[in-house]
Amino acid sequence: MNVGTEIELHQETWSFADSIAHFDEHILQSVPHCQEQREYIAALSKFFLYSGSRVYEIGVSTGGLAQALLNLMPERDFQYIGLDLEHEMIAKARERLKGEPRFQALQANATTFNFEPASVIISYYTLQFIPPAERHALLKRLYQALTPGGALILYEKTLGENAPIQDLLNQLYLDFKSAQGLSPDAILNKALALRGVSLPISLTQNISQLRLAGFETIELVYRAYCFAGFLALKPACCASD
């Protein structure tokens, strides 16, 4: 089914691999303030990245966020490791950031990946695609991987806290997509393809999951339409576990 920007998706496979050339354009049409969010995340990360530190991005896709972050700190010596399930995404990210010695992209599943200590971990609209039963274990592992004082930057599509708010957010988001030039058929097809694939939860539920994983300092740093960004900090006094 066509979801716009010459991209075909199938609910049973859910992969952008066959339409990688149009992925960046599609994301800009689908995620409000996408480039501004990337730049904001890069600015947030600057407070936690220091020489010799490490940042992981879960779901690096084509490397757009990585590029924004690395460009912001051209002289700071840290390691950026992007993870993605799709080989085509990894190849595109590597091509995009070729010549950047601080960047590497790995084809890996975050739920089983062996994270090394990191001062920043970024999950940019990725956790919602991980089965709910696996999210708590992953968040706990991310908390453990963070160095004391480290930051998890989590951006997610979210549900409203009640039916009227959910309806309002849905309508605003449909208006946004339409204004980007996406046809009604493309918008409907994307919603159909996402069934059982994207499983968002509410703001309150996201915060509860972060607290259960061990985070105590949690701040909502972005909110627009049905999208939200959280900054969750590991206490500076904590041991690595």
C-alpha positions as CSV (number, residue, x, y, z in Angstrom):
1,M,0.0,0.0,0.0
2,N,1.3,3.5,-0.9
3,V,1.8,5.8,2.1
4,G,3.1,8.8,0.2
5,T,6.4,10.0,-1.2
6,E,6.6,7.0,-3.5
7,I,6.9,4.6,-0.5
8,E,5.1,1.2,-0.4
9,L,4.6,-0.5,3.0
10,H,3.1,-3.8,3.9
11,Q,1.7,-4.4,7.3
12,E,3.1,-7.9,7.5
13,T,6.7,-6.9,6.8
14,W,6.7,-3.2,7.7
15,S,10.0,-2.2,6.1
16,F,11.3,0.9,4.4
17,A,14.1,-1.1,2.8
18,D,12.6,-1.0,-0.6
19,S,12.0,2.7,-0.5
20,I,15.2,4.0,1.2
21,A,15.7,6.7,-1.4
22,H,12.5,8.5,-0.3
23,F,12.7,7.8,3.4
24,D,14.1,11.1,4.6
25,E,11.5,13.1,2.6
26,H,8.7,10.9,4.0
27,I,9.9,11.4,7.6
28,L,9.9,15.2,7.1
29,Q,6.3,14.9,5.9
30,S,5.3,12.6,8.8
31,V,7.0,14.0,11.9
32,P,6.2,17.6,12.9
33,H,9.3,19.7,13.4
34,C,11.6,16.8,12.6
35,Q,14.8,18.7,11.8
36,E,14.2,21.1,14.6
37,Q,13.8,18.1,17.0
38,R,17.1,16.6,15.7
39,E,18.9,19.9,16.4
40,Y,17.3,20.2,19.8
41,I,18.3,16.6,20.8
42,A,21.8,17.5,19.6
43,A,21.8,20.6,21.8
44,L,20.6,18.6,24.8
45,S,23.2,15.9,24.3
46,K,26.0,18.5,24.4
47,F,25.4,18.8,28.2
48,F,26.3,15.2,28.8
49,L,28.9,14.3,26.2
50,Y,32.5,14.8,27.1
51,S,35.9,13.8,25.6
52,G,36.1,10.0,25.6
53,S,32.4,9.4,26.2
54,R,30.0,7.3,24.1
55,V,26.5,7.9,22.7
56,Y,24.1,5.3,21.4
57,E,21.2,5.9,19.1
58,I,18.6,3.2,19.0
59,G,17.1,3.2,15.5
60,V,19.7,5.3,13.7
61,S,17.8,5.0,10.3
62,T,19.6,7.1,7.7
63,G,21.7,9.0,10.2
64,G,20.0,12.3,10.1
65,L,20.0,12.8,13.9
66,A,23.6,11.5,14.1
67,Q,24.7,14.1,11.5
68,A,23.0,16.9,13.4
69,L,24.7,15.9,16.7
70,L,28.1,15.3,15.3
71,N,28.0,18.6,13.3
72,L,27.2,20.5,16.5
73,M,30.3,19.3,18.2
74,P,32.9,19.0,15.5
75,E,35.9,19.1,17.9
76,R,34.6,17.0,20.8
77,D,36.1,13.5,20.9
78,F,33.4,11.0,21.6
79,Q,32.0,7.8,20.0
80,Y,28.6,7.7,18.3
81,I,27.2,4.3,17.8
82,G,23.9,3.9,15.8
83,L,21.9,0.7,15.9
84,D,19.3,-0.4,13.4
85,L,17.6,-3.6,12.4
86,E,17.7,-2.8,8.7
87,H,20.8,-3.3,6.6
88,E,19.7,-0.7,4.1
89,M,19.4,1.9,6.8
90,I,22.8,1.1,8.1
91,A,24.3,1.4,4.6
92,K,22.6,4.8,4.1
93,A,23.8,6.1,7.5
94,R,27.3,5.0,6.8
95,E,27.2,6.7,3.4
96,R,25.8,9.9,4.9
97,L,28.5,10.1,7.5
98,K,31.5,8.6,5.6
99,G,34.6,10.4,6.6
100,E,33.3,11.0,10.2
101,P,35.7,8.9,12.3
102,R,33.5,9.2,15.5
103,F,30.5,7.5,13.9
104,Q,29.8,3.8,13.4
105,A,26.5,2.1,12.5
106,L,25.7,-1.5,13.5
107,Q,23.0,-3.8,12.4
108,A,21.7,-5.0,15.7
109,N,18.6,-5.5,17.8
110,A,18.6,-3.2,20.8
111,T,16.7,-5.7,23.0
112,T,19.7,-8.1,22.9
113,F,22.6,-5.8,22.2
114,N,25.4,-5.7,24.7
115,F,25.6,-2.0,25.5
116,E,28.9,-0.6,26.9
117,P,28.9,2.4,29.3
118,A,27.5,5.5,27.7
119,S,26.8,9.0,28.8
120,V,23.9,9.5,26.4
121,I,21.4,7.1,24.9
122,I,18.9,8.3,22.3
123,S,15.7,6.5,21.2
124,Y,14.0,8.7,18.6
125,Y,10.5,7.3,17.8
126,T,11.8,3.7,18.2
127,L,10.5,2.3,21.5
128,Q,6.9,2.3,20.2
129,F,7.8,-0.4,17.7
130,I,9.2,-2.7,20.3
131,P,6.6,-5.2,21.8
132,P,5.3,-3.8,25.1
133,A,6.5,-7.0,27.0
134,E,10.1,-6.2,26.0
135,R,10.2,-2.5,26.7
136,H,10.7,-2.6,30.5
137,A,13.6,-4.9,30.2
138,L,15.2,-2.7,27.5
139,L,14.7,0.5,29.5
140,K,16.2,-1.2,32.6
141,R,19.3,-2.2,30.5
142,L,19.6,1.3,29.1
143,Y,19.5,2.7,32.7
144,Q,22.2,0.2,33.7
145,A,24.4,1.1,30.6
146,L,24.3,4.8,31.4
147,T,27.2,6.2,33.3
148,P,26.4,8.1,36.5
149,G,24.9,11.5,35.5
150,G,24.1,10.2,32.0
151,A,21.0,10.9,30.0
152,L,18.4,9.0,28.1
153,I,16.6,11.1,25.5
154,L,13.4,9.3,24.6
155,Y,11.0,10.6,21.8
156,E,7.8,8.7,21.3
157,K,4.5,8.9,19.6
158,T,2.0,9.0,22.5
159,L,-1.7,8.5,23.2
160,G,-3.9,11.1,24.9
161,E,-4.8,10.6,28.5
162,N,-8.5,10.4,27.6
163,A,-10.8,10.0,24.6
164,P,-11.5,13.7,23.9
165,I,-7.8,14.6,24.0
166,Q,-6.9,11.6,21.8
167,D,-9.5,12.7,19.2
168,L,-8.2,16.2,19.3
169,L,-4.6,15.1,18.8
170,N,-5.5,12.8,16.0
171,Q,-7.3,15.5,14.1
172,L,-4.5,17.9,14.5
173,Y,-2.0,15.3,13.2
174,L,-4.2,14.5,10.2
175,D,-4.4,18.2,9.4
176,F,-0.6,18.4,9.6
177,K,-0.1,15.4,7.3
178,S,-2.6,16.9,4.8
179,A,-0.8,20.2,4.9
180,Q,2.5,18.4,3.9
181,G,0.9,17.2,0.7
182,L,0.0,13.6,1.7
183,S,-3.2,12.4,0.1
184,P,-6.1,11.0,2.1
185,D,-5.4,7.5,0.7
186,A,-1.7,7.7,1.7
187,I,-2.7,8.8,5.3
188,L,-5.2,6.0,5.6
189,N,-2.8,3.4,4.2
190,K,-0.1,4.5,6.7
191,A,-2.6,4.1,9.6
192,L,-3.5,0.6,8.3
193,A,0.1,-0.4,7.9
194,L,0.9,0.7,11.5
195,R,-1.8,-1.6,13.1
196,G,-0.1,-4.0,15.5
197,V,3.3,-2.5,14.6
198,S,3.4,0.9,16.3
199,L,2.1,0.5,19.9
200,P,2.3,3.9,21.6
201,I,1.3,4.6,25.2
202,S,0.3,7.7,27.0
203,L,2.6,10.4,28.6
204,T,1.8,9.1,32.0
205,Q,2.6,5.5,31.0
206,N,5.9,6.5,29.5
207,I,6.9,8.3,32.7
208,S,5.8,5.3,34.8
209,Q,8.0,3.0,32.6
210,L,11.0,5.3,33.0
211,R,10.5,5.3,36.8
212,L,10.2,1.6,36.9
213,A,13.5,1.3,35.0
214,G,15.2,3.4,37.7
215,F,15.1,6.9,36.5
216,E,14.0,9.5,39.1
217,T,14.6,12.8,37.2
218,I,12.3,12.9,34.2
219,E,11.4,16.0,32.2
220,L,9.0,16.5,29.3
221,V,11.2,18.5,26.9
222,Y,9.0,18.3,23.8
223,R,5.3,18.1,23.0
224,A,3.4,18.7,19.8
225,Y,0.5,16.9,18.3
226,C,0.7,13.2,19.5
227,F,4.5,13.3,19.8
228,A,6.5,13.8,23.0
229,G,10.2,13.9,24.1
230,F,11.5,13.0,27.5
231,L,14.9,13.7,29.2
232,A,15.5,11.0,31.9
233,L,18.7,11.4,34.0
234,K,20.6,8.8,36.0
235,P,21.7,10.2,39.3
236,A,25.3,11.2,39.3
237,C,25.9,9.4,42.6
238,C,24.8,6.0,41.3
239,A,26.9,3.0,40.6
240,S,26.9,1.6,37.1
241,D,24.2,-1.0,38.0
